[in-house]
Amino acid sequence: SSWLLLAPLLTPPIPVITAPPCLLCPEGAHRFQWIRNLVPEFGISSSHVKVLSSPTEFYELLKVQIKAAKQRVVMASLYLGTGLLEQELVDCLEETLEKSLQAKGSPDLRVSILLDYTRGSRGRKNSRTMLIPLLQRFPEQVRVSLFHTPNLRGLLRLLIPERFNETIGLQHIKVYLFDDNVILSGANLSDLYFTNRQDRYVLLRDSPEIADFFTELVDAIGDVSLQLQQDDTVQMMEGMVHPYQGDKVAYCEIANRRVMEVINSARTRQELLHAKTFHSSQPGSSLLSQQGSQASGSLKPEPDTWIYPLIQMKPFGIQIDEMVTETLLTEAERDARVYLTTGYFNLTQAYMDLILGTRAEYRILLASPEVNGFFGAKGVAGAIPAAYVYIEHQFYSEVCYLQQQERVQLQEYSRAGWTFHAKGLWLYLAGSDLPCLTLIGSPNFGYRSVHRDLEAQVAIVTENKALQQQLHQEQEQLYLCSGVVSTSTFEQPNRYVKLWVKLVTPLIKNFF
């Protein structure tokens, strides 16, 4: 039975609460500067940050950015859909590549696409068949990498059927960048995410250092992934360990080394840049040259916003996002407010313990059963919304048992004709009406995000009131479509959970 093979994966590890690397910041520095002890810190102007609100806005921006790209298009997603809207994106890529090819000299534009192998290979018409025409027509300019988790191998790989094999681990990062513009999101490249599936999206404009970082990160994961060929076969790069046929330990070590090289080299670059900027702004430094550069408009505005990329790749032994998230939850002081949202409410034990055991107020937004992405699905998948209801009810019962209903509040997103996929958090410091920090990206705060999948998000820290207002409005817009969960919520007929779902959920909740 394939269940016996899954047994080692069913036992959750004992959660480890990691102490913050450093909470002592220089006087006058923002209080989250300790994050740069782990990852690169990118200081930018808040005017370069734009928060998007709708799937349509996200889709239209993707097309505009693809058409305007001159040097690079880098897209990392779980999969690319096969409908008309997705084909239009591929057509935009083809048109832009064609223009680059016709330009004088050698074409400058490079397109790199990273998807998950299992999800991208599902069905006869799939992500691979959508992209092969680009590979065939522009072989020197296009690269399509398909990540295959090293945990799906041997008998397990042979026995688990399609769709269910995705539960073992995925490439879940969602980053879309065009030259020096970067879109961070939790949305995939699929028609639902372009029309009526609510997610979150932020555009970082004219941010070359951030774009370079995510280009290098996607390249690093691409190097340890299977490369799609023009005949729909796949092969590894020469000299690279195979993810499921080669030695697992050796593969994970190489992957860890490649990704950590990207993180550490970017961190070193940013520290040098920070030191150079700091010294050049000291009294006695070349004031005349500074004034001259200001007059010519070449001096960048003083940063008031800081971007920290948080990477989580537990299969490779990289747990930065988990460490930072746990620290943020631990350090949130009394009267601070944390708005946390997830499309799939299945928090890790460590995150639940921190929410229930710390001092801040929590407003947790999750999907009602009707807006869950699995609602109405065929077969076993159709029971997944009921499993989430069961997990939610258990957590709510724990909140009530600890008499924390005032401090920890659950809210369910509900919107007719829509599904809900937004994830992240907003942190409001004590006494503040606006958030100074948000997390946005692919993680769902669940077991899969922490232990199985490849994830990336960014922490955005800002002192700028206008950007804080943008983030606040984003939060309010999402929470406006929600109702507060109470005891009566679980007495409604549509919240009935069958006995078999209750029995099976504790065994399988680490897989969805």
PEFENDA-V34192 format. One line per field, one symbol per residue. ss: DSSP state (@ for helix, = for strand, . for the rest). psi: psi as a letter, one per 20 degrees, with the letter a starting at -180 (. if undefined). burial: b if it has 16 or more other C-alpha atoms within 10 Angstrom, else e. A space follows every 50 residues. Layout:
BEGIN
ss=???
psi=???
burial=???
END
This chain:
BEGIN
ss=.@@@@@@@@@......................@@@@@...====.@@@== ==..@@@@@@@@@@@@@@...=====...=...@@@@@@@@@@@@@@@@@ @@.......=======@@@@......@@@@@@@@@@@....======... ...@@@@@@....@@@@@..=...====..=====...=.@@@@@.==.. ====...@@@@@@@@@@@@@@@@..===.....==............@@@ @@@@@@@@@@@@@@@@@@@@@@@@@@@@@@......@@@@@@@@@@.... ....=========@@@.==@@@@@@@@@@@@.....======....=.@@ @@@@@@@...=======.@@@.......@@@@@@@@@@@@@@@@@@@@@@ @......======.....==...=====........=====....=@@@@ @..=========..@@@@@@@@@@@@@@@@.===..@@@@@.@@@...@@ @@@@@@@@@@@.
psi=phhhhighihoqrppoopqqhpjoqqpiqqijihhiihrqpoprqhiipp pqhqhgggghgggghghiphgqpppprgrprjahhhhhghhggggghggh hiqqaqphpppppprpgghijprgpahghhighgghhmhiippopopppi inrbhghhhprqghiiihqrojpnpoqodjpppprjqrmqhgiifkopaq pppoqlmhhgggghghghgghhhjrppprhjjrqqqqpiqpphihapggg ghggggggghggghhhggghgggggggghijqpirnhghghghghijipq qppjpppopopomhhjkolgggggghgghgiorpiqpoopqphoolqqhg gghgghiahrqpooprpqhhjphipjqqbhhiighhhhggggggghhggg hjljhhhopqppppopjqrpjqqarppoqpiqiqqiqqppbhqjjrgghh hgrpqprqpopqiphghhgghghggggghhkrqppahhgjiqhijppqgh ghhhghhiiii.
burial=eeeeeeeebbeeeeeeeeebeeeeeeeeebebbbbbebbbbbbbbbeebb bbbbbbebbeebbebbbebbebbbbbbbbbbbeebbbebbebbbebbeeb beeeeebebbbbbbbbbbbbbeeeebbbbbbbebbeebeebbbbbbbbbb bbbeebeeebeeeebbbbbbbbbbbbbbbbbbbbbbbbbbbbbbbbbbbb bbbbbbbebbbbbbbbbbbbbbbbbbbbbbeeebebeeebbbbbeeebee bbeebbebbbebbeebbeebbeeeeeeeeeeeeeeeeeeeeeeeeeeeee eeebbbbbbbbbbbbbebbbbbbbbbbbbbbbeebbbbbbbbbbbbbbbe beebbbebbbbbbbbbbbbbbbbbbeeeeebebbbbbbbbbbbebbeebe eeeebebbbbbbbbbeebbbbbbbbbbbbeeeebbbbbbbbbbbbbbbbb bbbbbbbbbbbbbeeebbebbbebbeebbeebeebbeeebeeeebebeee beeebeeebbbb
END
